[in-house]
Amino acid sequence: MSHEKFLDELISTLGADVAQRGADVPERYHTDWSGTPPQRPLALVRPRSTQEVSAALRLCTAHQVAVVPQGGLTGLAGAAVPSQGAIALSLERMNTIENTDTRAGLMQVQAGVTLQAVQEAAVAAGMVFGVDLGARGSCQIGGNVSTNAGGNGVLQHGMMREQVLGLEVVLADGTVLPMLRPMIKNNTGYDLKQFFIGAEGTLGVVTRVLLRLRPAPQATATTLVAMPDFDAALAVLARMQSHFGNGVAAYELMWDSFVQASLSWLQLGAPFAERHPLLALINMDGKNESQLQGDVQQVLEEAMEAGEVVDAIVAQSVAQAQALWKLREAPAELNNNMHPAINFDVSLPQADIGRFAQACEAAFSARWPQKHALYFGHVGDGNLHVSVDGKTVGGTPEAIEAVEAELYRLVGEFQGSVSAEHGIGLHKKPYLQASRTQEELAAMRAIKQALDPLGLMNPGKVFD
């Protein structure tokens, strides 16, 4: 099918600076961080305004051409990879922070603003933004909304969904939904913005976001804690939350397999003289630094007396806190050290995470005795990451698929979610039924049909 007429009209309407034919599209727009094989788009559109997004989508609807929205291309599930015969619509030029209101705790931004730019602008205004993840310098707010991003701050602030007060969205036919009213209480029928948060671009294109900001903490404390088992890890979390309430800002749990890999890959010194089954990195917020440090020491002493904590380090400076957090940065090295890295992002009922990790380890070891698997996660919010070195299980596509099938089978048995924060995209589509009933999938398809009747928005992603 020839698309020459469409391409001519697209370029004449938007201009050659905004729209490029597929042959001229740089390779970086052909795929994302997921490792999905690249696909050259029919065209690349890089609009500078909502009006240009709307014009592009009107043309796509008129010619029945599919659209794949793209943000920072840091996704790990393949949602931003172009489909054959589709245009790629990048929001990277729509990168303006339009307004910051510290009294109301609000910030309005265009979808192409990076997460790091939002964080830095919030700090400059004496506030903080509640979402943080490793790709902060590249990922964009529109993509964070479209995947309902999680990360390190979920325990304290919630997922991206909890940070979004309003959205501006363009539907497949070019209709603009200006849902940017800055009220927390707004019970006027369906909360339409919620349909687009986590939809991975399958229902429309997010162009503006009204974000909630939080007051910056006056003091912070960081501790690295060694624990004998998962039950102790849950007990320490409960103890911390009982004492500090919502001041527990992060609780990152690392199994020894992960710790040893991190020490090796990042060439770090071991934090403790002995190895321990589990380490937790914990951040607390408070109002007075000396009092906060004293309270942390007291709670840790109580946990040690109860047998929940074996050893602990409390950072005495920002530099030491950063050094402790360096231990958690091994995921950035996965693709350099596993060939390939088979990465899982699942969530389980919190009390079952330890048993789930044990069940995975037993199932993997029984079938692939030489396997190398790492376990780590946010845990306080039920999120566990598992990474398996594909080379140690055979390295073939069939072996990788078998590993995935085994882990997702266990997710289904434990009634968990096959995707905690990375989304479904292409990679997890075959396993979506492990976490969604047929009735739920039918309701999702009905929403898709209502908002995108021609099926032009990010086709083939999430479900067929």
N, C-alpha and C positions, 0 to 999 in steps of 0.2 A: 504493500500500500504506500503510495507516494504522499509525502507530507510537505512537498515543496510549496504549495499554495499557503498552507498554514505557517510555514517558516517565513515566507515572504511577508505575510500579514503581521506576524509576531514582531519581526524586526522593524517593519515600517511603522507599527503602532508604538512600540516601546523605544526604538532606537538601537543602533548597533552597539552602543555602549552598555546597554542593559541586557540585550538578548544576543546570544552567540549560537551559531549552528554547531551541531555535534562534533564535526571534524575539528573545530577550533577550541573545543572545551578542554582545559588542562586536566591531566590525569587525576589530580587530587579530588576532583568531583566525581570520579568514577566509582568510588567505594568509600567505606568508613573504617573505623578501627577494628571492626568485627572479624576481619580476615575473609569476608565474603569475596568471591571472585569479582573483579571489576566489570562494570558494564557502562559503555559510553552512552550518555543520554542523547536523545534526539536534539536537544538544545539546552543551553544553560541560561536561566533568567536570574539576574541579580538586581532586584528592584530597590529603589531608594525610598519608596513611600507605600502606604497602604493602597493608594489609588493605583499605583503601578501593579501591585499584587492583584488587585481586583480586575484590572484590565487584562492581565495575563490569564487569569482563571476564566474570564468570560470567553476569551478566544479559545482556550482549551476545551471548554464545554461546547462551543459552537462547532468545533472540528472533532470533538470526542477524542482528545489527546489526554493521556494520563499525566499526573503531576506527582513528583516526589519531592516533598519539602526537605530542605537540608539546613542544619545549623552548623555546629562546629565539627561535625563528622567524627565525634568521639564515641559514638554509640557502639555497644558490644553485641548487639543482636541483629544488626543488618537492616534496621529500619530506614536508614538514609541512603541505601544503595539504589541507584537508578534501576527502574524496570525497563525492559526492552520496549522501545518506541515511546518512552515517556520523557518529558522534560524534567530537568532538575531545577528546582526553585530555591536558590540560596538566599537566606536572610542576612548575610554577613554585612551588607552595606547599611542595613537599618540598625545602626549601633549607637543611637543617641540616648543618653539618660536625660529625660525630658523635664523631670521635676522631682525634687526631694522636699518633703514636708516633715521636719523632725518633730514638730508638736503633735501631729497626727500619726507619726510613725509610718509614713507612706513614701514610696518611690515609684514613679511611672517611667517605664523604659520601653524602647523598641525591642523587638524580639531578638535582634542580632547582637545585643550587648553581651559581652562575656560575663560569666559568673564572677570572675575575679574583679572586673571593673565595677560590678555592683557591690561586692564586698568592700573594695577600697573606698568607693564613694560613701558607703554607709559608715565606715570607720571615720572618714574625714568629717562626717556630720555628727560624730559622737554616738553612733548607733552600730548595730551589727545586723547582718542578714543571716537568717537561720539555716541556710543550706550550705554545705561545704563538701567537696569531693576532689579527688586527685587531678581531674582534668580541668580544674577551675580556670586555667589560663586560656583554654581553647574552647571549652563547651559554651554554648550560648543559652541565654535565658529561655528563648522559645523552645529549644530542645529540652531543657530541664523541665519545662511545663509539659511538653508533649510526651515525655517519658515518666512524668511524676518522679523526678530524681530524688534520691535519698541521701546517702553519705553519712558523714560523721556526726551531724547535728540532730539527727532524727529523734534521739532519746529525749532531748530537751525541747525541741521546737516542732517536731513532726516532719512529714514528707513535704515535698514542694507544694502539694495541694494545700497544705495549711498556711503557706506563705502567700498565696494568691488571693487577692481581694477582688480583682477584676481582670477581664481580658477583652481585647479586640481581636476578632477572628473573621477571616474571609472564607466564605463557603465556596464549594466547587463551582457554582454558577456566577461567582463574583460578588454575591451579596455580602455586605459588611455588617457584622453584629457588634455594635459598640457597647460592650458590657463593662464599662469602666466606672460605675458609680462607687464612690469611696465610702461605703457603709458596711459595717460588719453585720448589722441586722437589716435584712432586705428580703422578707418573705413574700415575694410577689410572683407566685407560681413556680414553675420549674427553674432551678438554678442552672441555667444553660451552660455557664462556663465549665461546670464540672464534666460535661460530656467530652470536652476537648482536652482536659488534663489527663494525661496518660493514654491518649488515643493514638499516639505515634503518627500523627499527621494523616490519619485515615478518614477524618471527618471534616477537616478544614485546615487553614493555615493561620497559626497564631502570629499576629503582627505587633501587638502591644500588650504589656503586662503591668498591672497595678500591684505592687509588692508591699507586703507588710515588713516593717523593720522593728527591731527590739532595742531596748536600752542596752548600751555596752556595759559589761560587768566591770566593777571597780577593782576586783581582785580575782586572780585565778590561781589554781594549784594543780600540779600534775604529779601523779604517782604511778609507778610500775609495780605491780603486785604479783607475787608467785603463789599459786594455789595447788592443792593436791588433786582435785578432781572437779568435775562440772557442778556437782551439788554445792561445793564450796564457792564456786564462782557465782552461782545464783544467790547464795547466802550473803556474799560480800556486796553484791549489787543491791540487794534488799536493805542491808545494813546502811549502805551509803545513802540510798534514797530516803530511808527513814530519818537519817540525821540531816541531810542537806536538801531534801525535797527536790524541786526542779533545778536546783543548783548543780546536780550531776549532769554535766554537759556532754560527756562522752564515756563510753564503756566498751573498749575494743578488746576482744578476747582472741588470744593467739595460742593454738596448740603447739606443742614442742616441735612438730614437723615443720611448721611455718617459721618458728623462731630460728631453728638451725639453718634453714634455707636463707632467711634474711641475713643472718650473721655472715654466711658464706658469700652470698651474692654482693652484699653491700660492704663487705670487708669491715665489719663492726666488731668491737670487743664484746665479749659476753657480759651481760649486765650483772649476773650473779655467779658465784663461785661454782654452783652446781646447776644441773639442768632440772627443770620442773615440768610436770605434765601440762600446766597452763599458766600463761602470763596474761595479765590484763593491764591495759593502759587506761587510766581514769583521769578525766579532767573535771574539776569542780569550780564553780563560780561563786563569788561572795562579795562582801562589801569592804572587808578589811583584810589586808594580806596577812599580817601576823596572826590575827585571830583565825583566819581560814587555815593557815599552815598548822597552827596548834590543834584545831579541831580535826584535821586530817590525821595528824599523828595519833590523837586520842582514839579515833575510830579504828585505825589500823592496829593499835595495841589491843583493843577489845577483840578485834577479829583474830589476832594471833592467839590470844588466850582461849578463844573458842575453837581453835584448830582450823579456822577457815583460811588463814594466811600463813604461809611458811616463811616468806621473806618479802621485803618491800624497799623501794627507793622513793623518796619524796624529793622532787626537783627543788633546788635551792636558788635557781635563777632561770631566766627565760632561755638562755643558751642550753642549760641542762635539760630543760623541758623539751626543747627542740631536738636534742640528742636522743632523748628517750623515744620521741615520736618517730625518729628515723627508723627505728626497728620495725615500724608498721608499714614502711614504704616498699616492701618487697614486691607487692603486686605490679609496680611499675617495671619490674625486671622479669616478670613471668615469661614474656615472649622471647626474651634474650636467653633464657636458661632452660626452657622446656620446649620440646620440638615434636609436635606443637603443644602449646598449653591448651588443655581442655578445661575451660573455666565454667563454673556453675555459680549461680546467684539465686539462692533459694531462701525461703523463710518457713519456719516451723513454729508450732506452739512453743513458747519459750522453755517450758519445763522439759520438752522432748528433744531439745537440740543436742544434748550430750549423748543420748541414746541413739539418735539419728547418725551422729558422727561415728559412733562405734559400729553401727549396723553397716554404714558405707565402708568403713575400713575392713570389716570382716568379709563383706561381699566381694570387695575388690581383691583382697588378699587371696581369697579362695579361688578366684578365676585367673588373676594376674599376680602371681607371687612376687614378681620383680617390680611391681608398680611403685611409683613415687607420687604420693598424694599429700597435699597441704590443706589444713583446715584453719580458718580464721573468720572473723566477722564482727558485726556490730553487736549482736547477741542481746543487748538491752532492748532492742526493738524486734528481736526474733530473726534477724538476718544472718545467715551463714554462707560463707563463700568456700567452695571446694575447688582446688586446682589439681589436675592430674597431668603428669608428663606423658604425652602421647607416645613418646619413644619407648617408654617402659611397659606399655601395654600392647605393643606390636606396631604402632605407628600407621597402620592402614586405615582407610576410611571406614572399613567394616568394623575394625577394632574400636575406633573412636565412637562410632554409632552405638556399639554394644555397651561401652562405658556410660554413654548418655542414657541409654534405655534402662540400665541397671539403677543409676542414681534416681532418675525420674520415677521409676517404679516404686522406689522407697519413699520418695516425696508423696506419692499418692497414698501409700500405706499409712504414712504418718499424718495425712490430711493437711499437707503444707501447700505452699505455692511454688510453682516452677520458676517464677520470676519475682524476686523481692524488690528490685530497683532498676534492673537493666532493660526491662520491657520484653516483648515477645518478638517483634520484627519478623525476620525469616527463620532465625535459628531455633526458636522454641515453639514454632507453630505446630510441629508434629506432636508436641507433648502438652499442649494447652488443655486437652481433655483430662489430664491428671489433676487439674485444679479447678476446672469449670464443668458444670453439668451441661447436658444437651439443652436443657431449658434456659440456662444462662446464656449459652452461645446463641440460641435462637433470638433472645431479647437483644443481644449485641448486634446481630445481623439486621434486626428490624430498625434499630437506631441508624445503622449504616445506610440502609435503604432509604430511610426518610431524609437524611441530610445529604446523601451523595447517591442519588438514584441511578446515575450512569456508571458508578463504580470507578471514578477517575482519580480519587484521592489515594495516593500511595497503594496502588492495587497489589494484592498478594501478600501484604503485610498483616500480621496478627492472625487473620484467618482468610481462607479463600472465598 
